[in-house]
């Protein structure tokens, strides 16, 4: 478990400005699940982010390096986007 803790500490040391959402997107809650595979030096997981938009938006850009996304879905009230 120590390698995972060290990795998380190193990742949080990266300058925050490189990971910021636009000013019009305000995160309210993050729900994260991370499942490391130490033998393969990879991980999988699930992330749900509750956000509030100050203004209507057609897109929200999430910055990620070397991450492959599986299902992505946007939920707004009772409306859900198709899974991609």
PDB file of N, CA, C and O in Angstrom:
ATOM      1  N   UNK A   1       0.815  -1.192   0.000  1.00  0.00           N
ATOM      2  CA  UNK A   1       0.000   0.000   0.000  1.00  0.00           C
ATOM      3  C   UNK A   1       0.862   1.260   0.000  1.00  0.00           C
ATOM      4  O   UNK A   1       0.402   2.315  -0.437  1.00  0.00           O
ATOM      5  N   UNK A   2       2.108   1.172   0.483  1.00  0.00           N
ATOM      6  CA  UNK A   2       2.971   2.345   0.522  1.00  0.00           C
ATOM      7  C   UNK A   2       3.234   2.926  -0.871  1.00  0.00           C
ATOM      8  O   UNK A   2       3.210   4.149  -1.015  1.00  0.00           O
ATOM      9  N   UNK A   3       3.490   2.092  -1.925  1.00  0.00           N
ATOM     10  CA  UNK A   3       3.714   2.684  -3.254  1.00  0.00           C
ATOM     11  C   UNK A   3       2.522   3.511  -3.726  1.00  0.00           C
ATOM     12  O   UNK A   3       2.708   4.552  -4.356  1.00  0.00           O
ATOM     13  N   UNK A   4       1.303   3.064  -3.432  1.00  0.00           N
ATOM     14  CA  UNK A   4       0.119   3.817  -3.844  1.00  0.00           C
ATOM     15  C   UNK A   4       0.051   5.145  -3.103  1.00  0.00           C
ATOM     16  O   UNK A   4      -0.262   6.172  -3.705  1.00  0.00           O
ATOM     17  N   UNK A   5       0.336   5.138  -1.818  1.00  0.00           N
ATOM     18  CA  UNK A   5       0.319   6.365  -1.026  1.00  0.00           C
ATOM     19  C   UNK A   5       1.367   7.341  -1.536  1.00  0.00           C
ATOM     20  O   UNK A   5       1.097   8.537  -1.647  1.00  0.00           O
ATOM     21  N   UNK A   6       2.544   6.850  -1.844  1.00  0.00           N
ATOM     22  CA  UNK A   6       3.608   7.715  -2.367  1.00  0.00           C
ATOM     23  C   UNK A   6       3.194   8.296  -3.708  1.00  0.00           C
ATOM     24  O   UNK A   6       3.407   9.481  -3.964  1.00  0.00           O
ATOM     25  N   UNK A   7       2.601   7.467  -4.570  1.00  0.00           N
ATOM     26  CA  UNK A   7       2.145   7.950  -5.873  1.00  0.00           C
ATOM     27  C   UNK A   7       1.098   9.041  -5.713  1.00  0.00           C
ATOM     28  O   UNK A   7       1.141  10.042  -6.428  1.00  0.00           O
ATOM     29  N   UNK A   8       0.160   8.868  -4.792  1.00  0.00           N
ATOM     30  CA  UNK A   8      -0.871   9.883  -4.576  1.00  0.00           C
ATOM     31  C   UNK A   8      -0.262  11.184  -4.066  1.00  0.00           C
ATOM     32  O   UNK A   8      -0.683  12.266  -4.475  1.00  0.00           O
ATOM     33  N   UNK A   9       0.724  11.090  -3.179  1.00  0.00           N
ATOM     34  CA  UNK A   9       1.377  12.297  -2.675  1.00  0.00           C
ATOM     35  C   UNK A   9       2.132  13.021  -3.781  1.00  0.00           C
ATOM     36  O   UNK A   9       2.108  14.250  -3.846  1.00  0.00           O
ATOM     37  N   UNK A  10       2.801  12.271  -4.650  1.00  0.00           N
ATOM     38  CA  UNK A  10       3.528  12.887  -5.762  1.00  0.00           C
ATOM     39  C   UNK A  10       2.551  13.566  -6.714  1.00  0.00           C
ATOM     40  O   UNK A  10       2.807  14.677  -7.177  1.00  0.00           O
ATOM     41  N   UNK A  11       1.442  12.911  -7.007  1.00  0.00           N
ATOM     42  CA  UNK A  11       0.470  13.495  -7.915  1.00  0.00           C
ATOM     43  C   UNK A  11      -0.135  14.778  -7.361  1.00  0.00           C
ATOM     44  O   UNK A  11      -0.425  15.697  -8.128  1.00  0.00           O
ATOM     45  N   UNK A  12      -0.329  14.862  -6.064  1.00  0.00           N
ATOM     46  CA  UNK A  12      -0.888  16.077  -5.482  1.00  0.00           C
ATOM     47  C   UNK A  12       0.139  17.192  -5.419  1.00  0.00           C
ATOM     48  O   UNK A  12      -0.228  18.346  -5.197  1.00  0.00           O
ATOM     49  N   UNK A  13       1.417  16.883  -5.607  1.00  0.00           N
ATOM     50  CA  UNK A  13       2.451  17.911  -5.597  1.00  0.00           C
ATOM     51  C   UNK A  13       2.537  18.658  -6.923  1.00  0.00           C
ATOM     52  O   UNK A  13       3.185  19.702  -6.993  1.00  0.00           O
ATOM     53  N   UNK A  14       1.898  18.149  -7.975  1.00  0.00           N
ATOM     54  CA  UNK A  14       1.884  18.806  -9.276  1.00  0.00           C
ATOM     55  C   UNK A  14       1.159  20.139  -9.130  1.00  0.00           C
ATOM     56  O   UNK A  14       0.137  20.203  -8.446  1.00  0.00           O
ATOM     57  N   UNK A  15       1.653  21.191  -9.745  1.00  0.00           N
ATOM     58  CA  UNK A  15       0.999  22.491  -9.605  1.00  0.00           C
ATOM     59  C   UNK A  15      -0.490  22.419  -9.918  1.00  0.00           C
ATOM     60  O   UNK A  15      -0.899  21.835 -10.922  1.00  0.00           O
ATOM     61  N   UNK A  16      -1.289  23.018  -9.050  1.00  0.00           N
ATOM     62  CA  UNK A  16      -2.745  22.950  -9.179  1.00  0.00           C
ATOM     63  C   UNK A  16      -3.239  23.648 -10.435  1.00  0.00           C
ATOM     64  O   UNK A  16      -4.279  23.267 -10.972  1.00  0.00           O
ATOM     65  N   UNK A  17      -2.527  24.656 -10.918  1.00  0.00           N
ATOM     66  CA  UNK A  17      -3.009  25.386 -12.091  1.00  0.00           C
ATOM     67  C   UNK A  17      -3.107  24.492 -13.312  1.00  0.00           C
ATOM     68  O   UNK A  17      -3.873  24.803 -14.225  1.00  0.00           O
ATOM     69  N   UNK A  18      -2.373  23.405 -13.369  1.00  0.00           N
ATOM     70  CA  UNK A  18      -2.411  22.500 -14.513  1.00  0.00           C
ATOM     71  C   UNK A  18      -3.641  21.602 -14.483  1.00  0.00           C
ATOM     72  O   UNK A  18      -3.908  20.887 -15.448  1.00  0.00           O
ATOM     73  N   UNK A  19      -4.386  21.630 -13.392  1.00  0.00           N
ATOM     74  CA  UNK A  19      -5.504  20.714 -13.228  1.00  0.00           C
ATOM     75  C   UNK A  19      -6.818  21.440 -12.974  1.00  0.00           C
ATOM     76  O   UNK A  19      -7.772  20.820 -12.503  1.00  0.00           O
ATOM     77  N   UNK A  20      -6.897  22.695 -13.263  1.00  0.00           N
ATOM     78  CA  UNK A  20      -8.072  23.485 -12.912  1.00  0.00           C
ATOM     79  C   UNK A  20      -9.176  23.372 -13.952  1.00  0.00           C
ATOM     80  O   UNK A  20      -8.928  23.292 -15.155  1.00  0.00           O
ATOM     81  N   UNK A  21     -10.402  23.369 -13.446  1.00  0.00           N
ATOM     82  CA  UNK A  21     -11.569  23.464 -14.306  1.00  0.00           C
ATOM     83  C   UNK A  21     -11.788  24.937 -14.652  1.00  0.00           C
ATOM     84  O   UNK A  21     -11.256  25.809 -13.965  1.00  0.00           O
ATOM     85  N   UNK A  22     -12.562  25.232 -15.705  1.00  0.00           N
ATOM     86  CA  UNK A  22     -12.866  26.633 -16.001  1.00  0.00           C
ATOM     87  C   UNK A  22     -13.603  27.280 -14.824  1.00  0.00           C
ATOM     88  O   UNK A  22     -14.215  26.581 -14.017  1.00  0.00           O
ATOM     89  N   UNK A  23     -13.545  28.605 -14.726  1.00  0.00           N
ATOM     90  CA  UNK A  23     -14.203  29.335 -13.638  1.00  0.00           C
ATOM     91  C   UNK A  23     -15.716  29.137 -13.625  1.00  0.00           C
ATOM     92  O   UNK A  23     -16.362  29.358 -12.600  1.00  0.00           O
ATOM     93  N   UNK A  24     -16.281  28.724 -14.751  1.00  0.00           N
ATOM     94  CA  UNK A  24     -17.735  28.546 -14.830  1.00  0.00           C
ATOM     95  C   UNK A  24     -18.198  27.177 -14.345  1.00  0.00           C
ATOM     96  O   UNK A  24     -19.399  26.917 -14.274  1.00  0.00           O
ATOM     97  N   UNK A  25     -17.250  26.296 -14.009  1.00  0.00           N
ATOM     98  CA  UNK A  25     -17.565  24.948 -13.532  1.00  0.00           C
ATOM     99  C   UNK A  25     -17.073  24.814 -12.090  1.00  0.00           C
ATOM    100  O   UNK A  25     -15.872  24.886 -11.829  1.00  0.00           O
ATOM    101  N   UNK A  26     -18.004  24.621 -11.162  1.00  0.00           N
ATOM    102  CA  UNK A  26     -17.647  24.547  -9.750  1.00  0.00           C
ATOM    103  C   UNK A  26     -17.886  23.126  -9.237  1.00  0.00           C
ATOM    104  O   UNK A  26     -19.035  22.696  -9.141  1.00  0.00           O
ATOM    105  N   UNK A  27     -16.808  22.380  -8.903  1.00  0.00           N
ATOM    106  CA  UNK A  27     -17.000  21.030  -8.371  1.00  0.00           C
ATOM    107  C   UNK A  27     -17.578  21.090  -6.959  1.00  0.00           C
ATOM    108  O   UNK A  27     -17.139  21.886  -6.130  1.00  0.00           O
ATOM    109  N   UNK A  28     -18.568  20.236  -6.698  1.00  0.00           N
ATOM    110  CA  UNK A  28     -19.204  20.198  -5.378  1.00  0.00           C
ATOM    111  C   UNK A  28     -18.842  18.927  -4.617  1.00  0.00           C
ATOM    112  O   UNK A  28     -18.767  18.936  -3.388  1.00  0.00           O
ATOM    113  N   UNK A  29     -18.616  17.825  -5.353  1.00  0.00           N
ATOM    114  CA  UNK A  29     -18.342  16.550  -4.693  1.00  0.00           C
ATOM    115  C   UNK A  29     -17.646  15.615  -5.675  1.00  0.00           C
ATOM    116  O   UNK A  29     -18.020  15.536  -6.845  1.00  0.00           O
ATOM    117  N   UNK A  30     -16.630  14.908  -5.186  1.00  0.00           N
ATOM    118  CA  UNK A  30     -15.945  13.877  -5.966  1.00  0.00           C
ATOM    119  C   UNK A  30     -16.187  12.533  -5.292  1.00  0.00           C
ATOM    120  O   UNK A  30     -16.083  12.424  -4.070  1.00  0.00           O
ATOM    121  N   UNK A  31     -16.507  11.515  -6.075  1.00  0.00           N
ATOM    122  CA  UNK A  31     -16.649  10.143  -5.582  1.00  0.00           C
ATOM    123  C   UNK A  31     -15.668   9.301  -6.393  1.00  0.00           C
ATOM    124  O   UNK A  31     -15.887   9.072  -7.582  1.00  0.00           O
ATOM    125  N   UNK A  32     -14.588   8.838  -5.761  1.00  0.00           N
ATOM    126  CA  UNK A  32     -13.516   8.131  -6.459  1.00  0.00           C
ATOM    127  C   UNK A  32     -13.349   6.713  -5.942  1.00  0.00           C
ATOM    128  O   UNK A  32     -13.407   6.466  -4.737  1.00  0.00           O
ATOM    129  N   UNK A  33     -13.142   5.787  -6.863  1.00  0.00           N
ATOM    130  CA  UNK A  33     -12.770   4.417  -6.531  1.00  0.00           C
ATOM    131  C   UNK A  33     -11.565   4.071  -7.398  1.00  0.00           C
ATOM    132  O   UNK A  33     -11.633   4.173  -8.623  1.00  0.00           O
ATOM    133  N   UNK A  34     -10.467   3.665  -6.775  1.00  0.00           N
ATOM    134  CA  UNK A  34      -9.248   3.323  -7.512  1.00  0.00           C
ATOM    135  C   UNK A  34      -8.852   1.901  -7.146  1.00  0.00           C
ATOM    136  O   UNK A  34      -8.772   1.546  -5.970  1.00  0.00           O
ATOM    137  N   UNK A  35      -8.605   1.084  -8.187  1.00  0.00           N
ATOM    138  CA  UNK A  35      -8.210  -0.306  -7.993  1.00  0.00           C
ATOM    139  C   UNK A  35      -6.855  -0.529  -8.665  1.00  0.00           C
ATOM    140  O   UNK A  35      -6.800  -0.755  -9.874  1.00  0.00           O
ATOM    141  N   UNK A  36      -5.758  -0.468  -7.898  1.00  0.00           N
ATOM    142  CA  UNK A  36      -4.441  -0.638  -8.501  1.00  0.00           C
ATOM    143  C   UNK A  36      -4.154  -2.096  -8.853  1.00  0.00           C
ATOM    144  O   UNK A  36      -4.587  -3.014  -8.157  1.00  0.00           O
ATOM    145  N   UNK A  37      -3.419  -2.289  -9.940  1.00  0.00           N
ATOM    146  CA  UNK A  37      -2.889  -3.595 -10.321  1.00  0.00           C
ATOM    147  C   UNK A  37      -1.370  -3.432 -10.296  1.00  0.00           C
ATOM    148  O   UNK A  37      -0.761  -3.071 -11.304  1.00  0.00           O
ATOM    149  N   UNK A  38      -0.769  -3.699  -9.150  1.00  0.00           N
ATOM    150  CA  UNK A  38       0.652  -3.454  -8.973  1.00  0.00           C
ATOM    151  C   UNK A  38       1.520  -4.314  -9.888  1.00  0.00           C
ATOM    152  O   UNK A  38       2.587  -3.876 -10.319  1.00  0.00           O
ATOM    153  N   UNK A  39       1.074  -5.525 -10.185  1.00  0.00           N
ATOM    154  CA  UNK A  39       1.849  -6.407 -11.063  1.00  0.00           C
ATOM    155  C   UNK A  39       1.973  -5.829 -12.468  1.00  0.00           C
ATOM    156  O   UNK A  39       3.002  -6.002 -13.120  1.00  0.00           O
ATOM    157  N   UNK A  40       0.945  -5.152 -12.934  1.00  0.00           N
ATOM    158  CA  UNK A  40       0.954  -4.561 -14.281  1.00  0.00           C
ATOM    159  C   UNK A  40       1.298  -3.073 -14.266  1.00  0.00           C
ATOM    160  O   UNK A  40       1.421  -2.454 -15.323  1.00  0.00           O
ATOM    161  N   UNK A  41       1.453  -2.496 -13.073  1.00  0.00           N
ATOM    162  CA  UNK A  41       1.731  -1.062 -12.917  1.00  0.00           C
ATOM    163  C   UNK A  41       0.641  -0.219 -13.573  1.00  0.00           C
ATOM    164  O   UNK A  41       0.920   0.781 -14.236  1.00  0.00           O
ATOM    165  N   UNK A  42      -0.605  -0.643 -13.374  1.00  0.00           N
ATOM    166  CA  UNK A  42      -1.753   0.090 -13.908  1.00  0.00           C
ATOM    167  C   UNK A  42      -2.798   0.219 -12.815  1.00  0.00           C
ATOM    168  O   UNK A  42      -2.638  -0.305 -11.713  1.00  0.00           O
ATOM    169  N   UNK A  43      -3.851   0.913 -13.136  1.00  0.00           N
ATOM    170  CA  UNK A  43      -4.983   0.983 -12.222  1.00  0.00           C
ATOM    171  C   UNK A  43      -6.255   1.151 -13.028  1.00  0.00           C
ATOM    172  O   UNK A  43      -6.219   1.571 -14.185  1.00  0.00           O
ATOM    173  N   UNK A  44      -7.358   0.828 -12.424  1.00  0.00           N
ATOM    174  CA  UNK A  44      -8.669   1.108 -12.993  1.00  0.00           C
ATOM    175  C   UNK A  44      -9.469   1.773 -11.893  1.00  0.00           C
ATOM    176  O   UNK A  44      -9.063   1.782 -10.731  1.00  0.00           O
ATOM    177  N   UNK A  45     -10.592   2.321 -12.262  1.00  0.00           N
ATOM    178  CA  UNK A  45     -11.390   2.972 -11.238  1.00  0.00           C
ATOM    179  C   UNK A  45     -12.635   3.604 -11.803  1.00  0.00           C
ATOM    180  O   UNK A  45     -12.975   3.454 -12.976  1.00  0.00           O
ATOM    181  N   UNK A  46     -13.300   4.314 -10.920  1.00  0.00           N
ATOM    182  CA  UNK A  46     -14.542   4.988 -11.266  1.00  0.00           C
ATOM    183  C   UNK A  46     -14.522   6.353 -10.599  1.00  0.00           C
ATOM    184  O   UNK A  46     -14.064   6.499  -9.466  1.00  0.00           O
ATOM    185  N   UNK A  47     -15.023   7.346 -11.313  1.00  0.00           N
ATOM    186  CA  UNK A  47     -15.070   8.698 -10.763  1.00  0.00           C
ATOM    187  C   UNK A  47     -16.401   9.332 -11.123  1.00  0.00           C
ATOM    188  O   UNK A  47     -16.847   9.264 -12.268  1.00  0.00           O
ATOM    189  N   UNK A  48     -17.022   9.941 -10.144  1.00  0.00           N
ATOM    190  CA  UNK A  48     -18.235  10.725 -10.363  1.00  0.00           C
ATOM    191  C   UNK A  48     -17.976  12.102  -9.771  1.00  0.00           C
ATOM    192  O   UNK A  48     -17.546  12.222  -8.624  1.00  0.00           O
ATOM    193  N   UNK A  49     -18.239  13.137 -10.555  1.00  0.00           N
ATOM    194  CA  UNK A  49     -18.020  14.507 -10.094  1.00  0.00           C
ATOM    195  C   UNK A  49     -19.347  15.247 -10.172  1.00  0.00           C
ATOM    196  O   UNK A  49     -19.957  15.330 -11.238  1.00  0.00           O
ATOM    197  N   UNK A  50     -19.792  15.783  -9.042  1.00  0.00           N
ATOM    198  CA  UNK A  50     -20.960  16.667  -9.023  1.00  0.00           C
ATOM    199  C   UNK A  50     -20.443  18.081  -9.233  1.00  0.00           C
ATOM    200  O   UNK A  50     -19.574  18.545  -8.494  1.00  0.00           O
ATOM    201  N   UNK A  51     -20.974  18.769 -10.241  1.00  0.00           N
ATOM    202  CA  UNK A  51     -20.558  20.141 -10.518  1.00  0.00           C
ATOM    203  C   UNK A  51     -21.767  21.053 -10.629  1.00  0.00           C
ATOM    204  O   UNK A  51     -22.883  20.612 -10.904  1.00  0.00           O
ATOM    205  N   UNK A  52     -21.519  22.320 -10.411  1.00  0.00           N
ATOM    206  CA  UNK A  52     -22.505  23.363 -10.650  1.00  0.00           C
ATOM    207  C   UNK A  52     -21.953  24.248 -11.754  1.00  0.00           C
ATOM    208  O   UNK A  52     -20.798  24.671 -11.703  1.00  0.00           O
ATOM    209  N   UNK A  53     -22.785  24.526 -12.754  1.00  0.00           N
ATOM    210  CA  UNK A  53     -22.374  25.404 -13.851  1.00  0.00           C
ATOM    211  C   UNK A  53     -22.901  26.808 -13.595  1.00  0.00           C
ATOM    212  O   UNK A  53     -24.091  26.985 -13.332  1.00  0.00           O
ATOM    213  N   UNK A  54     -22.029  27.805 -13.670  1.00  0.00           N
ATOM    214  CA  UNK A  54     -22.460  29.193 -13.511  1.00  0.00           C
ATOM    215  C   UNK A  54     -23.246  29.662 -14.736  1.00  0.00           C
ATOM    216  O   UNK A  54     -24.162  30.478 -14.634  1.00  0.00           O
ATOM    217  N   UNK A  55     -22.865  29.127 -15.889  1.00  0.00           N
ATOM    218  CA  UNK A  55     -23.538  29.462 -17.151  1.00  0.00           C
ATOM    219  C   UNK A  55     -23.722  28.172 -17.939  1.00  0.00           C
ATOM    220  O   UNK A  55     -22.978  27.212 -17.737  1.00  0.00           O
ATOM    221  N   UNK A  56     -24.715  28.140 -18.842  1.00  0.00           N
ATOM    222  CA  UNK A  56     -24.886  26.933 -19.670  1.00  0.00           C
ATOM    223  C   UNK A  56     -23.611  26.639 -20.462  1.00  0.00           C
ATOM    224  O   UNK A  56     -22.884  27.549 -20.858  1.00  0.00           O
ATOM    225  N   UNK A  57     -23.360  25.356 -20.681  1.00  0.00           N
ATOM    226  CA  UNK A  57     -22.151  24.946 -21.389  1.00  0.00           C
ATOM    227  C   UNK A  57     -22.439  23.742 -22.265  1.00  0.00           C
ATOM    228  O   UNK A  57     -23.224  22.869 -21.894  1.00  0.00           O
ATOM    229  N   UNK A  58     -21.804  23.696 -23.426  1.00  0.00           N
ATOM    230  CA  UNK A  58     -21.929  22.537 -24.313  1.00  0.00           C
ATOM    231  C   UNK A  58     -20.838  21.510 -24.044  1.00  0.00           C
ATOM    232  O   UNK A  58     -20.940  20.364 -24.483  1.00  0.00           O
ATOM    233  N   UNK A  59     -19.787  21.919 -23.320  1.00  0.00           N
ATOM    234  CA  UNK A  59     -18.668  21.007 -23.067  1.00  0.00           C
ATOM    235  C   UNK A  59     -17.960  21.391 -21.776  1.00  0.00           C
ATOM    236  O   UNK A  59     -17.903  22.563 -21.405  1.00  0.00           O
ATOM    237  N   UNK A  60     -17.421  20.381 -21.099  1.00  0.00           N
ATOM    238  CA  UNK A  60     -16.542  20.570 -19.951  1.00  0.00           C
ATOM    239  C   UNK A  60     -15.304  19.734 -20.236  1.00  0.00           C
ATOM    240  O   UNK A  60     -15.407  18.530 -20.468  1.00  0.00           O
ATOM    241  N   UNK A  61     -14.152  20.355 -20.221  1.00  0.00           N
ATOM    242  CA  UNK A  61     -12.910  19.654 -20.520  1.00  0.00           C
ATOM    243  C   UNK A  61     -12.268  19.195 -19.212  1.00  0.00           C
ATOM    244  O   UNK A  61     -12.005  20.001 -18.320  1.00  0.00           O
ATOM    245  N   UNK A  62     -12.023  17.894 -19.112  1.00  0.00           N
ATOM    246  CA  UNK A  62     -11.298  17.318 -17.980  1.00  0.00           C
ATOM    247  C   UNK A  62      -9.927  16.920 -18.485  1.00  0.00           C
ATOM    248  O   UNK A  62      -9.820  16.146 -19.437  1.00  0.00           O
ATOM    249  N   UNK A  63      -8.886  17.431 -17.871  1.00  0.00           N
ATOM    250  CA  UNK A  63      -7.526  17.125 -18.287  1.00  0.00           C
ATOM    251  C   UNK A  63      -7.088  15.793 -17.693  1.00  0.00           C
ATOM    252  O   UNK A  63      -7.260  15.551 -16.499  1.00  0.00           O
ATOM    253  N   UNK A  64      -6.525  14.942 -18.524  1.00  0.00           N
ATOM    254  CA  UNK A  64      -6.042  13.642 -18.069  1.00  0.00           C
ATOM    255  C   UNK A  64      -4.895  13.207 -18.983  1.00  0.00           C
ATOM    256  O   UNK A  64      -4.972  13.346 -20.204  1.00  0.00           O
ATOM    257  N   UNK A  65      -3.849  12.689 -18.384  1.00  0.00           N
ATOM    258  CA  UNK A  65      -2.712  12.207 -19.157  1.00  0.00           C
ATOM    259  C   UNK A  65      -2.625  10.694 -19.031  1.00  0.00           C
ATOM    260  O   UNK A  65      -2.681  10.152 -17.927  1.00  0.00           O
ATOM    261  N   UNK A  66      -2.489  10.015 -20.162  1.00  0.00           N
ATOM    262  CA  UNK A  66      -2.305   8.567 -20.214  1.00  0.00           C
ATOM    263  C   UNK A  66      -3.430   7.797 -19.523  1.00  0.00           C
ATOM    264  O   UNK A  66      -3.186   6.798 -18.847  1.00  0.00           O
ATOM    265  N   UNK A  67      -4.665   8.274 -19.698  1.00  0.00           N
ATOM    266  CA  UNK A  67      -5.831   7.600 -19.117  1.00  0.00           C
ATOM    267  C   UNK A  67      -6.800   7.266 -20.245  1.00  0.00           C
ATOM    268  O   UNK A  67      -7.111   8.120 -21.074  1.00  0.00           O
ATOM    269  N   UNK A  68      -7.271   6.034 -20.275  1.00  0.00           N
ATOM    270  CA  UNK A  68      -8.276   5.612 -21.229  1.00  0.00           C
ATOM    271  C   UNK A  68      -9.625   5.612 -20.526  1.00  0.00           C
ATOM    272  O   UNK A  68      -9.780   4.981 -19.481  1.00  0.00           O
ATOM    273  N   UNK A  69     -10.595   6.310 -21.088  1.00  0.00           N
ATOM    274  CA  UNK A  69     -11.914   6.388 -20.488  1.00  0.00           C
ATOM    275  C   UNK A  69     -12.807   5.288 -21.047  1.00  0.00           C
ATOM    276  O   UNK A  69     -12.780   5.004 -22.245  1.00  0.00           O
ATOM    277  N   UNK A  70     -13.597   4.671 -20.172  1.00  0.00           N
ATOM    278  CA  UNK A  70     -14.591   3.682 -20.578  1.00  0.00           C
ATOM    279  C   UNK A  70     -15.920   4.387 -20.797  1.00  0.00           C
ATOM    280  O   UNK A  70     -16.029   5.250 -21.668  1.00  0.00           O
ATOM    281  N   UNK A  71     -16.914   4.034 -20.028  1.00  0.00           N
ATOM    282  CA  UNK A  71     -18.224   4.678 -20.123  1.00  0.00           C
ATOM    283  C   UNK A  71     -18.162   6.081 -19.540  1.00  0.00           C
ATOM    284  O   UNK A  71     -17.621   6.295 -18.456  1.00  0.00           O
ATOM    285  N   UNK A  72     -18.718   7.023 -20.267  1.00  0.00           N
ATOM    286  CA  UNK A  72     -18.823   8.406 -19.799  1.00  0.00           C
ATOM    287  C   UNK A  72     -20.282   8.811 -19.933  1.00  0.00           C
ATOM    288  O   UNK A  72     -20.893   8.599 -20.980  1.00  0.00           O
ATOM    289  N   UNK A  73     -20.838   9.387 -18.890  1.00  0.00           N
ATOM    290  CA  UNK A  73     -22.248   9.776 -18.906  1.00  0.00           C
ATOM    291  C   UNK A  73     -22.420  11.087 -18.155  1.00  0.00           C
ATOM    292  O   UNK A  73     -21.787  11.312 -17.123  1.00  0.00           O
ATOM    293  N   UNK A  74     -23.279  11.944 -18.679  1.00  0.00           N
ATOM    294  CA  UNK A  74     -23.615  13.191 -18.007  1.00  0.00           C
ATOM    295  C   UNK A  74     -25.049  13.074 -17.510  1.00  0.00           C
ATOM    296  O   UNK A  74     -25.949  12.705 -18.265  1.00  0.00           O
ATOM    297  N   UNK A  75     -25.253  13.389 -16.235  1.00  0.00           N
ATOM    298  CA  UNK A  75     -26.580  13.346 -15.625  1.00  0.00           C
ATOM    299  C   UNK A  75     -26.907  14.756 -15.158  1.00  0.00           C
ATOM    300  O   UNK A  75     -26.155  15.350 -14.385  1.00  0.00           O
ATOM    301  N   UNK A  76     -28.027  15.289 -15.626  1.00  0.00           N
ATOM    302  CA  UNK A  76     -28.478  16.625 -15.229  1.00  0.00           C
ATOM    303  C   UNK A  76     -29.930  16.504 -14.795  1.00  0.00           C
ATOM    304  O   UNK A  76     -30.831  16.403 -15.628  1.00  0.00           O
ATOM    305  N   UNK A  77     -30.150  16.515 -13.486  1.00  0.00           N
ATOM    306  CA  UNK A  77     -31.511  16.301 -12.980  1.00  0.00           C
ATOM    307  C   UNK A  77     -31.961  14.909 -13.341  1.00  0.00           C
ATOM    308  O   UNK A  77     -31.294  13.932 -13.000  1.00  0.00           O
ATOM    309  N   UNK A  78     -33.082  14.800 -14.026  1.00  0.00           N
ATOM    310  CA  UNK A  78     -33.599  13.499 -14.449  1.00  0.00           C
ATOM    311  C   UNK A  78     -33.093  13.115 -15.839  1.00  0.00           C
ATOM    312  O   UNK A  78     -33.373  12.011 -16.305  1.00  0.00           O
ATOM    313  N   UNK A  79     -32.363  13.989 -16.501  1.00  0.00           N
ATOM    314  CA  UNK A  79     -31.875  13.728 -17.860  1.00  0.00           C
ATOM    315  C   UNK A  79     -30.498  13.092 -17.829  1.00  0.00           C
ATOM    316  O   UNK A  79     -29.623  13.520 -17.076  1.00  0.00           O
ATOM    317  N   UNK A  80     -30.309  12.070 -18.650  1.00  0.00           N
ATOM    318  CA  UNK A  80     -29.027  11.368 -18.755  1.00  0.00           C
ATOM    319  C   UNK A  80     -28.593  11.341 -20.216  1.00  0.00           C
ATOM    320  O   UNK A  80     -29.400  11.101 -21.114  1.00  0.00           O
ATOM    321  N   UNK A  81     -27.313  11.589 -20.434  1.00  0.00           N
ATOM    322  CA  UNK A  81     -26.777  11.470 -21.795  1.00  0.00           C
ATOM    323  C   UNK A  81     -26.563   9.990 -22.079  1.00  0.00           C
ATOM    324  O   UNK A  81     -26.430   9.191 -21.152  1.00  0.00           O
ATOM    325  N   UNK A  82     -26.528   9.619 -23.357  1.00  0.00           N
ATOM    326  CA  UNK A  82     -26.205   8.225 -23.678  1.00  0.00           C
ATOM    327  C   UNK A  82     -24.795   7.897 -23.206  1.00  0.00           C
ATOM    328  O   UNK A  82     -23.915   8.758 -23.225  1.00  0.00           O
ATOM    329  N   UNK A  83     -24.576   6.653 -22.783  1.00  0.00           N
ATOM    330  CA  UNK A  83     -23.227   6.226 -22.390  1.00  0.00           C
ATOM    331  C   UNK A  83     -22.363   6.157 -23.619  1.00  0.00           C
ATOM    332  O   UNK A  83     -22.811   5.714 -24.676  1.00  0.00           O
ATOM    333  N   UNK A  84     -21.120   6.595 -23.490  1.00  0.00           N
ATOM    334  CA  UNK A  84     -20.143   6.529 -24.583  1.00  0.00           C
ATOM    335  C   UNK A  84     -18.931   5.775 -24.116  1.00  0.00           C
ATOM    336  O   UNK A  84     -17.981   5.600 -24.878  1.00  0.00           O
TER     337      UNK A  84
END
